[in-house]
Amino acid sequence: MRQLSEADRDTIRIAQDPKFARWLDQIVATGGCAHPVHLSGSTTTHDAGTGEILDRYDTRTEPGERLLVRCRNRRATVCAPCSRLYAGDTFHLVRAGLIGGKNVLSSVRDRPRLFVTLTAPSFGPVHRTGDRCRPRRGRAECEHGRVLGCGAIHDTNDARVGQPLCADCYDYSAHALWHAHAGKLWDRFVIGVRRQLASAVGLTQSLFSSHARLSFARVAEYQKRAAVHLHAVVRLDGPAGPNDEPPSWGDAERLADAVRESARRVLVRSPYSPVIGELALRWGAQIDVRPLRVDGFGPGDDAVAAYVAKYVTKGASETGAGTDHRLTTWDDIDAVPVTNHVRTLMRTCWRLGGLPEYESLRLRAWAHTLGYRGHILTKSRAYSTTYATLRAERAHHMGHTDMPDAITERHWRYVGSGHTPGAALLAAGVAEDLAISREIAQEERAVQVGG
C-alpha cells in the first residue's frame, strides 16, 4: 500500500474539518489564490443616526479564526489566479483609454492616438533571429580572439539568441546604468514631446497645458538580450483630460512627429565615476510609432490592450531576464537559474551598486531585475480609470459595499500568508476548475456572437 505524502495527509485533515465547506467557500472567493493573505478582525456597520448595529462580521466564526484574501500578485509565476485578475484589470484600464468606458467618454477613440515602442541602444553585438544571424565576409576577430560574425540561422527558441558574440566586448556597465536611468529617460521623453508640440504650433512650453494634455499608459518588456524596451499608448487630449477635445492643430501626424523628435533628442547623463566616467544615455535607434485606427472599435484597440495586459503579468524570471526575488548577497547571484549573460548583468549591478557615486541608483536592491526599477505598468493620471476604481467596481458587483447612511468600523490585522501543503493542492484544483469554467463561458459567448 502506498504511503500517504504529507500533502495527502494534510488534505484529508482539511476535508474532515467540520468547517471545511466554509473554508472551501473562502478558497473559491480568492479564485484559488496560491499565496492568500490571512487576516483576523471584524467589520461592524452602524446606522449613522441611531447607532444601531446593522451588520457585523467577525473572523472568530471562520475556520482557524481568519479570513483569506487574494495576494494580488501580478506575476503569473508567483500566483496564476491573481495574475489573471490583474491582467483583466489592466486590459480594461488600457482599453478605456483607447475607446472609452469606465467614466471615460467614447470620443477618446477619435483622438490622436499612437502605439509607441522605445528600445534600448546597443551595448554590443548579440545573436539574433533572421535569415542569417550576423553574416560577415572572412573570419574577422575581436581583440579577445572571438569571431565577429555568425552565419547561423537561429529560431526563436535557440538559447544563443540575445547572447553576446563576445562577452568581454559587451558593455555590461552601460547596460546596467541605462536600466537604472530608463525611468528618467521616459520622463524626459514625455517633457520633450510636449515641448516639440508646443514649438510646432508657436506656443511656449509653459502655455502647452492651457491648450492640450498628453496622456499615456506604458509597459516595460525585456528583450532576448535582457534589455528593457517600453511599449506605450500615447493620446492627445484637451487641457481638461480625456473628456476634453484636443485643439484643432492636434492630429496624429503632428503627435507622431513630436514623439520621434523627442525620442531622438532625449539625453540623460549618468553620475560621474572615476571607474567608468560619465555616460551619455539615450534611446535606441529603433523607434516604432504607429497611429491607431479611428474608424471604429475594430480589433486594433483590443489587440493593443491585450498586448499590454499580457506583458504586465510576466515576471523577470518568466522572460529569462532576471528573477522575481531580490538578491541579498553576492553568493545569491550564483544560485539564480539564468544565463551567463544575465548573471554577468546581475554581478555588474552588484559591483556598481557598491560604488558611492551610484548609491542613489540602488543597483544592488534592483540587481534581480538587472538595474531596471519601478512599476512594469505606468500611466499618466488622466489616461483612464485606476486599478483601485476597477477593484471597487468588482466589490460592488459582488455586493461587498458599505451601506448608505451608515458608519463602518474596521479592525483588522495580518496574521499570516500562504497555504499548508494540502491546502495548496486543493486551491490549485479550485483555480483550475475556475479557469476551465471561464474558457467554456468564453467559447459559448463566441458561438453566440458568431451565430
C-alpha positions in Angstrom: 0.0 0.0 0.0 1.3 3.4 -1.0 2.3 5.6 1.9 0.5 8.9 2.0 2.5 12.0 1.5 2.5 15.0 3.8 0.3 16.9 1.3 -2.2 13.9 1.1 -2.4 13.6 4.9 -3.0 17.4 5.2 -5.7 17.3 2.5 -7.5 14.6 4.4 -7.2 16.6 7.6 -8.7 19.7 6.0 -11.5 17.8 4.3 -12.5 16.2 7.7 -12.7 19.6 9.4 -16.4 20.5 10.4 -15.8 23.9 8.8 -14.4 22.5 5.5 -17.4 23.9 3.4 -16.8 27.4 4.7 -13.0 27.1 4.1 -13.7 26.0 0.5 -16.0 29.0 0.1 -13.1 31.2 1.1 -10.7 29.5 -1.4 -13.3 29.9 -4.2 -13.8 33.6 -3.2 -10.0 34.1 -3.7 -10.1 32.4 -7.1 -7.8 29.7 -5.8 -5.1 32.2 -4.9 -1.7 30.5 -4.5 -0.5 32.7 -1.6 -3.5 34.2 0.1 -3.1 36.7 2.9 -4.6 35.7 6.3 -6.4 38.4 8.2 -8.0 38.4 11.6 -10.5 41.0 12.8 -14.0 42.4 12.4 -16.2 44.9 10.5 -19.2 46.5 12.1 -21.8 48.7 10.4 -23.9 51.2 12.5 -26.8 53.3 11.5 -25.4 56.8 11.3 -28.4 58.3 13.1 -29.3 55.8 15.8 -26.1 53.9 16.3 -27.9 50.6 15.8 -25.8 47.8 14.6 -26.9 47.0 11.0 -24.4 44.3 10.2 -21.4 42.6 11.8 -18.7 40.3 10.5 -16.1 38.7 12.8 -13.5 36.1 11.8 -14.0 34.3 15.1 -16.6 32.3 13.3 -14.3 31.4 10.4 -12.1 28.3 10.0 -8.9 29.0 12.0 -10.5 32.3 13.0 -9.1 34.0 9.9 -10.2 35.3 6.6 -8.3 34.6 3.4 -7.9 37.4 0.8 -6.1 37.5 -2.6 -2.4 38.2 -2.6 -3.0 40.3 -5.8 0.5 39.5 -7.1 0.7 40.4 -10.8 3.3 37.8 -11.7 2.0 34.6 -13.3 5.0 32.7 -11.9 4.1 33.6 -8.4 0.2 33.4 -8.4 -1.5 32.5 -11.7 -5.1 33.2 -10.4 -4.2 36.7 -9.2 -2.2 37.4 -12.3 -5.2 36.6 -14.5 -7.3 39.1 -12.5 -4.5 41.7 -12.7 -4.3 41.1 -16.5 -8.0 41.6 -16.8 -7.9 44.8 -14.9 -5.0 46.0 -17.0 -6.9 45.2 -20.2 -9.9 47.3 -19.1 -7.7 50.1 -17.9 -5.8 50.4 -21.2 -8.9 49.7 -23.3 -10.9 52.5 -21.5 -8.2 55.0 -22.5 -8.5 53.8 -26.2 -12.2 53.6 -26.8 -13.9 54.9 -23.6 -15.8 53.4 -20.8 -15.1 53.4 -17.0 -16.2 57.1 -16.9 -14.2 58.0 -20.0 -16.1 59.3 -23.0 -16.2 57.1 -26.1 -15.0 60.2 -28.1 -11.4 59.3 -27.0 -11.3 56.8 -29.9 -11.3 59.8 -32.3 -8.4 61.5 -30.6 -4.8 61.4 -31.9 -3.6 58.0 -30.5 -0.3 56.3 -31.1 1.2 52.9 -30.1 4.9 53.7 -29.5 7.8 51.4 -28.8 11.1 52.8 -27.5 14.1 50.5 -27.3 17.4 50.4 -25.5 20.6 51.2 -27.5 23.1 48.6 -28.5 25.7 47.6 -25.8 27.4 45.1 -28.1 26.5 42.7 -30.9 24.3 39.7 -29.8 23.0 36.7 -31.6 19.6 37.3 -33.3 16.9 35.6 -35.3 16.5 36.1 -39.0 17.8 34.7 -42.3 21.3 34.7 -41.0 22.4 36.0 -37.6 25.4 38.3 -38.4 26.9 37.3 -41.8 30.4 38.6 -42.4 33.0 38.0 -45.1 36.1 36.3 -43.8 36.8 35.5 -40.2 37.5 38.9 -38.6 38.0 38.6 -34.8 37.7 41.0 -31.9 40.6 41.9 -29.7 39.7 38.9 -27.5 40.1 36.4 -30.4 36.4 35.8 -31.0 34.8 35.8 -34.4 32.8 39.0 -35.0 30.2 37.3 -37.3 27.7 34.4 -37.1 26.2 32.8 -40.2 23.8 30.6 -38.4 20.0 30.8 -38.7 18.6 30.9 -35.2 15.0 30.1 -34.4 13.3 32.0 -31.6 13.9 29.1 -29.1 17.6 29.0 -29.8 19.4 29.6 -26.5 22.1 31.7 -28.2 19.6 34.4 -29.3 20.2 37.5 -27.3 23.6 36.3 -26.0 26.7 38.5 -26.8 29.0 37.4 -29.6 31.8 38.3 -27.2 31.0 38.8 -23.5 34.3 40.6 -23.0 33.4 43.2 -25.6 29.9 43.7 -24.3 29.4 46.9 -22.3 27.7 45.5 -19.2 28.2 48.7 -17.2 26.4 50.8 -19.7 23.6 48.2 -19.9 23.1 48.3 -16.1 23.3 52.1 -15.9 20.9 52.5 -18.8 18.3 50.3 -17.0 18.8 52.4 -13.8 18.0 55.6 -15.8 15.2 54.3 -18.0 12.6 55.9 -15.9 14.3 59.3 -16.1 14.7 58.8 -19.9 10.9 58.3 -20.1 10.2 61.4 -18.0 12.5 63.5 -20.3 10.8 61.9 -23.3 7.3 63.0 -22.2 8.5 66.5 -21.5 10.2 66.6 -24.9 7.0 65.6 -26.7 5.2 68.4 -25.0 8.0 70.8 -25.9 8.0 69.6 -29.6 4.3 70.0 -29.9 4.3 73.5 -28.4 7.2 74.6 -30.7 5.4 73.2 -33.8 2.4 75.5 -33.3 4.2 78.5 -31.9 3.4 78.1 -28.2 5.8 78.5 -25.3 6.2 75.3 -23.3 4.7 77.0 -20.2 1.4 77.5 -22.2 1.1 74.0 -23.5 -1.0 72.8 -20.6 -3.6 75.5 -21.3 -4.2 74.1 -24.8 -3.6 70.3 -24.6 -2.7 67.4 -22.3 -0.6 64.4 -23.1 -1.9 61.1 -21.7 -0.2 57.7 -21.8 0.0 54.2 -20.4 3.2 52.3 -20.8 4.5 48.8 -20.1 8.1 47.5 -19.9 9.2 44.3 -21.6 12.5 42.6 -21.5 14.0 41.6 -24.9 16.0 38.5 -25.5 19.2 40.4 -24.9 17.9 41.2 -21.4 17.4 44.9 -22.2 14.1 46.6 -21.5 12.1 48.3 -24.1 8.9 50.3 -23.5 5.5 50.0 -25.3 3.2 52.9 -24.8 -0.2 54.2 -25.8 0.1 57.9 -26.2 -3.0 60.1 -26.6 -3.5 63.8 -27.1 -6.5 65.4 -25.2 -7.7 68.9 -24.4 -6.4 70.6 -21.3 -9.0 69.0 -19.0 -8.1 65.5 -20.0 -9.9 62.6 -21.6 -13.3 64.2 -21.7 -12.0 67.4 -23.3 -11.4 67.7 -27.1 -7.9 68.5 -28.2 -7.0 71.7 -30.1 -7.6 71.9 -33.8 -3.9 71.7 -34.5 -3.6 68.4 -32.6 -3.6 65.4 -35.0 -1.9 62.0 -35.1 0.7 63.1 -37.7 1.9 66.1 -35.6 1.9 63.9 -32.5 3.9 61.2 -34.2 6.5 63.8 -35.4 6.8 65.1 -31.9 7.3 61.6 -30.5 10.1 60.7 -33.0 11.9 64.0 -32.5 11.7 63.8 -28.7 13.0 60.2 -28.7 15.9 61.2 -30.9 16.9 64.2 -28.8 16.5 62.8 -25.2 19.7 62.6 -23.3 20.4 61.6 -19.6 23.9 61.6 -18.1 24.9 59.1 -15.5 26.7 60.2 -12.3 30.4 60.7 -12.9 32.5 57.7 -11.7 36.3 57.6 -11.6 36.0 53.9 -12.7 33.5 54.4 -15.7 33.4 58.1 -16.3 30.1 59.8 -17.3 27.9 58.0 -19.7 25.5 59.8 -22.2 22.4 57.6 -22.1 19.8 57.7 -25.0 17.0 55.6 -26.5 18.0 53.1 -29.1 17.8 53.9 -32.8 14.8 51.5 -33.3 11.7 53.6 -32.6 8.3 52.4 -33.7 5.4 54.8 -33.9 2.0 53.5 -35.1 -1.2 55.6 -35.3 -4.2 53.7 -34.0 -7.3 53.3 -36.1 -10.1 55.8 -35.6 -12.7 54.1 -37.9 -14.4 52.0 -35.3 -13.7 49.7 -32.4 -12.1 47.0 -34.6 -9.6 44.5 -33.4 -6.8 47.1 -33.2 -7.7 48.7 -29.9 -8.5 45.4 -28.2 -5.2 43.9 -29.5 -3.2 46.7 -28.0 -4.9 46.4 -24.7 -4.4 42.6 -24.7 -0.8 43.1 -25.6 -0.1 45.4 -22.7 -2.1 43.1 -20.3 -0.1 40.1 -21.4 3.3 41.6 -20.6 2.2 43.2 -17.3 1.8 39.7 -15.7 5.2 38.4 -16.8 7.8 38.3 -14.1 11.5 38.8 -14.7 12.2 35.0 -14.3 9.5 34.2 -16.9 11.2 36.3 -19.5 14.6 34.8 -18.7 15.9 38.3 -17.8 16.4 38.1 -14.0 14.4 36.7 -11.1 11.3 37.8 -9.2 13.1 37.7 -5.9 15.6 40.2 -4.6 19.2 39.2 -4.1 20.7 39.8 -0.7 24.3 38.7 -1.1 26.8 38.3 -3.9 26.5 34.5 -3.5 22.8 34.6 -4.2 23.6 35.5 -7.9 25.3 32.1 -8.4 22.1 30.3 -7.3 19.8 32.0 -9.7 18.9 29.8 -12.8 19.7 32.3 -15.5 22.1 32.5 -18.5 25.7 33.6 -18.0 24.8 36.9 -19.8 22.1 37.7 -17.3 24.3 36.6 -14.4 27.0 38.9 -15.5 24.5 41.8 -15.6 23.5 41.0 -12.0 27.1 40.9 -10.9 27.7 44.2 -12.7 24.7 45.8 -10.8 26.1 44.4 -7.5 29.6 45.7 -8.2 28.5 49.1 -9.4 26.0 49.4 -6.5 28.9 49.3 -4.1 30.4 52.5 -5.5 29.4 55.7 -3.6 28.7 57.6 -6.8 25.9 55.2 -7.7 24.4 54.8 -4.2 21.2 56.7 -5.2 20.6 54.3 -8.1 20.1 51.4 -5.6 21.6 49.0 -8.1 22.1 46.2 -5.5 18.4 46.4 -4.5 17.4 46.0 -8.2 20.1 43.6 -9.3 17.4 40.9 -9.6 15.8 43.0 -12.4 19.2 43.9 -13.9 19.1 47.5 -12.6 15.6 48.3 -14.0 13.4 49.7 -11.3 9.9 50.9 -10.9 6.5 49.6 -11.9 6.1 47.4 -15.0 3.0 49.5 -15.9 2.9 53.2 -15.5 0.2 55.6 -16.7 -0.5 59.3 -16.5 -3.2 60.4 -14.1 -5.7 61.4 -16.7 -5.2 58.5 -19.1 -8.3 56.5 -17.9 -9.5 54.7 -14.7 -7.4 53.3 -11.9 -6.8 49.8 -10.5 -8.5 51.0 -7.3 -11.6 52.0 -9.1 -11.8 48.7 -11.0 -11.4 46.8 -7.7 -14.1 48.9 -6.1 -16.5 48.2 -9.1 -15.8 44.5 -8.7 -16.5 44.6 -5.0 -19.8 46.5 -5.7 -20.8 43.9 -8.3 -20.2 41.1 -5.8 -22.2 43.0 -3.1 -19.2 44.0 -0.9 -20.1 47.6 -0.4 -20.9 49.9 2.5 -24.5 50.7 3.3 -25.7 54.3 2.6 -26.2 56.5 5.7 -24.1 54.1 7.7 -20.8 54.2 9.6 -18.5 51.2 9.1 -15.8 50.4 11.7 -13.0 48.0 10.6 -10.4 46.4 12.9 -8.1 44.1 11.0 -4.6 42.7 11.4 -2.3 40.5 9.4 -1.8 37.0 10.8 0.0 35.1 8.1 0.0 34.1 4.4 0.2 31.1 2.1 -1.1 27.6 2.2 -0.3 24.3 4.0 0.7 21.5 1.6 -2.8 20.1 1.5 -4.5 23.5 1.1 -2.2 24.3 -1.8 -3.3 21.2 -3.6 -7.0 22.0 -3.0 -6.5 25.7 -4.0 -4.8 24.6 -7.2 -7.7 22.4 -8.1 -10.2 25.3 -7.5 -8.1 27.6 -9.6 -8.0 25.0 -12.5 -11.8 24.5 -12.3 -12.4 28.2 -12.4 -10.1 28.6 -15.4 -11.9 25.8 -17.3 -15.2 27.5 -16.5 -14.0 30.8 -17.9 -12.8 29.1 -21.0 -16.2 27.4 -21.5 -18.0 30.7 -20.9 -15.8 32.4 -23.5 -16.4 29.7 -26.1 -20.2 30.0 -25.5 -20.1 33.8 -25.9 -18.0 33.4 -29.1 -20.6 30.9 -30.5 -23.5 33.3 -29.6 -21.7 36.2 -31.3 -20.9 34.1 -34.4 -24.4 32.7 -34.6 
